[in-house]
């Protein structure tokens, strides 16, 4: 990754980390569960 891309991602609030595909899968599962709860509690609906 170029230094410019790293700076762009960092300035956008993204954390650049490394890891295995299995770890990434676990992070995604955790994030999906977290945001599903937020959407449910806030009763957020998709607009047509």
Secondary structure, DSSP 8 states (H G I E B T S, - for coil): --HHHHHHHHHTT-------HHHHHHHHHHHHHHHHHHHHHTT-----
